[in-house]
Amino acid sequence: MSPMMIIAKREFRSYFGSPLAYVVICLTFLLLGLAIFWVGGFWKVDRASMHLLFQYMPVALAVLIVPVVTMRSMAEEKRSGTLEMLITLPVKDSDVILGKYLGALGLVLMVVLATALYPLAMFWAPWNLGPLDMGPVWSGYIGLVLFSGTAVAIGLLASSLTDSQAVAFFITFFVLVVLWFMGTLAEHVEKAWLADALTYMSFQSRLEGFSRGLIDTRDVVFFLSAMALALVTSFRALERRRWV
């Protein structure tokens, strides 16, 4: 097994060695259920659609899941002093960054894919509420996976810039919330060029097509580019620390 996969496996297992993973999973399903069935008024829609899931799940990822999961990735290693020991081993910096990234992404994707229990329970068994158009569901999950990958990369970058988990949490929370609501802010901007720029960078605007069953290659490239940029910057932050 490569060093990267060893680190990823260790990172993923570490989440379940503490209450963190269990709290995140349980709290996510509780809040998501309340948002869909109570706040969103799922029963008032009166049609077979999982649009509300893809409306609220990215918000849950940006506000709670990703900041909580990624805040300890690098910050805890630096605070405890184990990062210095890790980077002195015959392990590439890229293996450390990608291993940490894959470990955190594995937990986040597990939470995301577990939400498939909602459409399965409601439109297949035991409730069988009616025929469900699977096109928007499949594309919606593709959008969530891309968004999760980008958000985790941003969270890892925030964690690599500080040795405080709390600071890493709030940096990730702030950046993801700002990037999410840029589309809403653009609606209140009078200057067309500024509104277009905010809409272009808005995660919310990028995910709208996925929730409607449309997969635009420009949106896919946007998420992959943002993901790669955050990972490269995290690598540079770790590389700089090696020589400080």
N, C-alpha and C positions, 0 to 999 in steps of 0.2 A: 504494500500500500504506500502511495506517495506521501511525503510530509504534509502536503496540502490537505489530503483527505484525512490524515491522522488528526491534524488540528481541527478540521471541520467536524469530525466525529466526536472529538473531545469537547468542542464547543457546544455541539448539539446536546450531548449527554449532560453537560453541566447545568443546562436549564432545568432538567428534570431532577437534578440533585438538590434543588431548592424549591420552595413553593411558587417560584416565579411563573413557570410554564402553566401550572394548574390554575393559578389566579388569573392569568391573562386569558386562558381559554374559557374558563367559566364566566368571567366578567364580560368578555366579548359576546358570548352567546346570550347572556342575560340582557345586556344593553341593546344588542342587535334585535333580539326578539321584541323588546319593548318599542324600539324605533319602528319596526315593520308593522306590528300588529296594533299598536296603540297610537303612537305619534303619527305614523304614516297613514293610518287608516286603511290597512290592507283589505279588510272586509267590505269597505265602502266602494272600492274600485270596481268590484263585480266583474272581473275578467281574469283569465289565466295569464298572469304576468309576474315575473320576478324583478321588475324594474326597481322596486323599492330596495331590494337587496343590494343591487349594484349602485344605488344612490347613497345608501348609508354605510356600506362596508368600507369604501375608501376613506370616509371620514373617520371611522373607527381605527383604521390602519394609521392614519396621520396623527390622530389625537392621542391614541392609547397604545396600540399594539407595537408599532415600530419604535417609538421613543423608549418604551419600557424594555423591549427586547435588546435593542442595540446600545443602550446607555452604558452597559458594563463591558462591551466587547473589548475595547482597548483601554478605556479609562481605568477599569479595575486592575488590569495587568500592570499599568503604569503606577497606580497607587500602591499596589502590594509589592512592587519591585520585580515581579516575575517577567515583565517584558524585557528587561535588560538581560536576564538569563536566557530568554527565548531567542533574542536576536544574536546572541553570541554563539548559539549552536549552529551546526552546519545546515542551516535552513535559510532559504532565500526569503527576502522581504516580501516578495510577491506571494510565496506560499503562506506566509503569516496572514497577509491581508485577505487573500482569496479563501483561506481556510476559515478565518473568522467570519467572512462574508457568507460563505456557504452554510456554516453552522447556524447563523442567525436567520438566514433566508429559509433554511429548512423548517425551522419552527414557525415562522410567519406563514409559509405556504401550507403547512399542516393545518393552521387555523383557517386559512382561506378555503382550502379544499374541503375542510370539515363542514363549511356552510352549505355544501351540496346536499346535506341532510334536509335542508328546508324544502327545496323543490322536490326531492325524492319523497319526502313524507306527505307533502301537500298535494302533489299531482300524480303520484303513483300509488303508494301505499303508506299508511292506512287510510288517508282521507280521500284521495282520488277526486279532487275538486274539478277536474276537467282536463281536456287536451292542452298541453303546453307547447308553444312554439320553441323548439330547442335551439334555433339559430341565435337569437339574442342571448340565450343562456351560455352557449359555448363561447361566443365572442365576448360576452361580459366577463367570463372567467379568464379568457386570454388577456383582456385589459387589466384585470386585477392582478394577474401574475406579473405583467410588465410593470405595473405601478408598484407592486410589492418589491420587485427587484431594484427599482430605482430608489424607492424610499429607504430600503435597508442600506443601500450604498451611501445615501446621504447621512443616515444615522451612524454608520461606521465611520464616515469622515468626521462627523461631529465628535464622536468618541475618541478619535485619534488625535484631536486637537487639545484635549484637556485630560486631567487626571481625576476629575470630579464627575461621578455618575449623575449627580443632580444637574450640573451645568450641561453635560452632554444631553440629558433628557430635554431640557428647556430649549437648547439650540435646535435639536431635531424637531421638537414640537413646533417651534416658531417658524422654522424654514418650511416645513411641510404644510402648515396651516396657511402661511402666506402664499406659497406656490399653488395651493388648492383654490383659495378664494380670489386669486388674481382675475379670474374670469368674471366673477360677480362685481369686483371693483371696476373692471373695464366698462361695465354697463353704465357707470356713473361718471365716466371721464368724457369730457367734451372733445378733446383733441383726438382726431381719428387715428393718427400715427401711434399715439400712446396707447389708445384702446386696443389697436391691433397687436402691439407688442405685448401687452398684458395678456390678451387672449392667447397669443402664440405660446407663452410660457406657462399658462395655466394648466395644471394637471386636470382640473375639473373639465375644462373644454376639451382636452385630449381624450378623456374617457367617455365623453358623451356618445361618440359614434359607436364604441364597443357595446354600450348598453342598449343601443338600437339595432344591433346585429350587423354593424358596418365595421370592417377592419381596414383602416386606411394605412397604407405603408408609411406615410409621412408621420403618423402618430407612433407607429412601431419604431421607426428610426429615431424619433425624438426621445422616447423612453430609453432605448438602447444607448444613445449618445450620452444622455444625462447620467445613466448608470456607469458607463465607462469613464466619464469625466470625474465622477465622484470617487471611483475606485483608484484611478491614477493619482488623484490628489491625495488620497489616503496613503498610497504607496510612497509618494514623495514626502509626506509628513513623517512616516516611519523611517524612511531613508535619511532624512535630515536629522532625526533624533540619534541615529547610529553614530553620526559624526560630530554631534554637539558635545 
